[in-house]
């Protein structure tokens, strides 16, 4: 794993230097939007809605539209002037019972790894959390945004879970729930019986994403059947080197390099022909073609 943030947990007068790692990652089969006819990737270009001209990232700012239709443009300098008091610091505010934290507030989960010199204060904070059977409410600045979060212990590691701010939780405004609905005791007893019949200890490992698995099998079957095509490159993209992040087939790129070198050598006058240090190997038969790659799930 790669650390995405470095800072310190401010625990009273104790500072615990830590690294932050994403604790979760959604698995998915990476699919692109392509043109059905020729397989070309569908691209989205940033352009100005006023003059219709393309806009470079360096010329893009952020704007806020007021209720009366006025526009406020905010630049990078404006954002740099905003205070982030908890930057590079996870400030412990209080310790609260875990059942007082509504699960609807929970967001992203991170692992906290201590620096080598901070193993003891890290263990001290971990032990205090376990002994008190409480979670620490903290403030932290991530990606230029201040967030609330909680610290708790999981498998001997302190984890941090960011929280929504209270005003970010929408009210459940459903008038139908205010209607007077009568439930007979027999119906309630039957529902309770059904709950009891399905009662179990939660083990998430017994469940699987059947859709993702079936999609992977479908793709692998098409690859095995040879139902594939070369990834097309837009005209001029290969020469400019602007591949938009596309992965170019390595074997094809090497073969084009060999052919280009041979062409330059054949066009040169005899006295200018370079002496070949080693013969370039010609591509062999089909057995040398790269084996189909199995699809795999995207990791975060």
N, C-alpha and C positions, 0 to 999 in steps of 0.2 A: 504493500500500500504506500501511497505517496501522501505526505503531510500537506494539508491545504492551508494551515495557519499555525503560527507560533506565537506564544504569549505566556501568560502566567495566571494562575488562579490566586486571587487575593483573598486569603482566608485569615481574617483578623490581621495580626502583625506578621503572618507567615505568607511568603510568596512561593508558589509552586510552579516553576517553569515547566510548560507542557507543550506538546505538539498535538494538533487536532487532525483526526482522520475520519473520513466518511465511514460510518458503520454499516450502511446499507447501500444496495445498488439494484435497481430494477432490471430483471432479465427480459430481454426481448430480442426477436429476430430483426436485424436491421434491414429495412426495406426502403428503397428510393422510389420517387415518382419518375417514371420514364414515359417517353412517347411510344404508344402501342405499335406504331408502324415501323420505326427504325431503332427503338431502344435508347434513343438519346435522353440524357438527363434533363429534367425540367428545372430551369433556373429561375430565381427571383432576383430582380434587379431593383436597387434603391434609386428612385427618381423623385424629383420635386413635382408636386401636384399643380404648381402654378405655371412653371415654364416648361415642364415635361423633360427637363434635362437630367441625366444621371448625376448622382451626388456621391462624392467620396466620403469615407468615414470621418476624415479630418474636418469636414465641413458640416457635420451633423451635430446639432445640439438637442437638448430636451426642452419641451415646452409644456406649459400648464395653461389650460383654457378656463377662464373664470366663468362664474354663473351668468354674467351679462355678456359673454361672448368675446371678451378681450383675451389676448394671448400674452403670457409671460414667458420669455425665453431664458433658460438657465444654462450657463456655460460651465465648463470644467472648473474654472476659477471660482464660480459661485459655490459649487459643491465643496471645493477645498476649504472654503471659509466657514463651513458648518462645523459645529463642535461635535466631536465623538469622544465623550469623556472616558468611555470604557475601551478605547482602541488598544489592542494588544494586551488587554486585561480582562479576565473573567472575574467580576466582582461579586463575591458572596454577600447577599443582602440579608437572608434569614433562612432558617430551617423549619420546614412545615411538614405535617403528616402527609404521606403520599396520597391518601384517599381524599385530600382536599384539592388535589389538582385534577380538574375535569379533563378526561381523555380527549375531549373535542379540541382542546388547546394544543395538543402535542403535534409537533411538526417533524423536523429532520433529526436523526440521531447521529452522534459523533463519539468516537473513542478518544479519550485523553491519555496520551503516553507521556510519562515524566522524562525529563532530561536525566542523564546519568547521575548528576550531582543532586538531584531532587528526589531520589527514591524514598528517603526517609520522610520528608514532609508530605509526599504523596501518600505513603502508607498511613501517615497520621490522619490525613483528611479522609481516606477510605475507611479507616477503622472508626472514626467519629461518626460517619454516615451510617455504617452498619450497626453500631452500638445504639445510636439514637433512634434507629428505624424511621428516619425522616429523610426528605430530599432537600437539597440546598437550592434556594431560589437565587438566580444570578442574573447579571446583566452582561451582555457581550456585544461587540461590534463585529459583524461579519459582512463582507462585501458591501461596505459603505452603508450599512443599515444596522441600527441598534435593535437588539432583540432581547426579550426575556428568555430564560431557559432554566432548566433544573439539572442538578447533578445527582446521580444515583449510582449505585454499584451493581454491576452485572458481571458474573464470572470473574471476580477479582479485579475487574477493570472499572475505573470511573468513566461513566458515559454522560454525555451532555445532550439533552433533548431540548431543542428550541421550541418556544411557545408562541402562539398567536397572541396579539394584544387583545384585551377584552372587547374593544369596539370592532374587531375584525371577525367576531362570531355573529352571524346573523340570527335574528330572532325567528323562532318557528311560528309563523303567523298563519295558522290553518283554521279558519272558522268552523270547519266541519267537526273538529275535535271538541268544540264547545257545545255541540248538540247533546241532548240527554239521551244516552243509549243505555238500554237495560240489558243486562247479561244475567241469565238464569243461573242459579247455583249448580245445576247439573252440567251446564255448558262449561262453567269455570272448572269444575272438577274433572271433566273430560280433558280440557286443555292442560291442566296440571298433570294428569296421568300421562299425556303425550310427552310433556317435558321430561318427566321422570324416566320414561322408557328410552329417551335419547340422551340421558345424562351420561357424561364421560369426562375424563381428565383431558385437557386440551393438549394435543401433540401435533403441532403444525407440520412435522415431517411426514405425516401420513397423507397429506394432501399434495396435489401436484397441478401444475398449469397444463391441462390437457390440450388446450388450444395451441399453445406455443410448441408443445411436443409434436402435435399433428402437423403443424406448419413446417417444422424442421424436417420431418419425415417426407412431406410432400416435395420440398425443395431438393432433398437428397435423392429422391426417386427420379426427379427430372434430370439432375446432374448425372446419375448413373445411366440413365437412358440416352444421354447425349443431347438432351433437349436444352442446349445452351447456345449462346452466340457471343462473339467477341464484343467487348465493351467499346462502343463507337466514340471517337473523339471529334469534337467540332472542328471545322476547318480553321487552320491557323493556330489551334490551341497547342498542338505538339511542338511547333516551331517556337512559339512564344514562351513555352514552359509554364503557362498559366493553366494548370490542370484543375484548378478549383478544388484541390484536395483529393482528386480521384486517384485511385491506385492503378498504376499502369502495369500491365503484365510484364514481369521481369524478363522472361525468356524472349518475348517479342522485342523488348527494348535492346537486349544484348545482340539479337540477330540483326536489328537495324544498324547497330553500331558497327558490327563486322562488315555488313554490306557497304556502309558508307566508307569505311577504311579501305576496303578493296577497290571501290570506285575511284577514290583519290589516288591510290597507288597505280592503277591501270592507266589513268589519264596523264600521269607525270611522264616526261621524257625519260628514255632509258637510263641516261646518266643521273637523273634525279630520283630514280626509284629507290626507296629505302630498302635496306636489306632486312628481310624478315627474320626476326629473332626466333619466332616459333610459328608454326602453321596454325592458322585458325581452324578449329574443328567445325566441320559442317554439321548442321542439325541432322541427327539420325532419324530413323523411322518413327512410326507412331509410338513405339514403346518408350521413346524419350520424352514424350509430351508430359507436362506436369499432371499428376493425378488430381482428380477433382477434390477440391477442398470441402471438408464437411463444414456445414454451417455451425456456428456456435453462438451462444448467447452473449449479448453485449454486456460487458462489465463496466461498472462505473468507476 
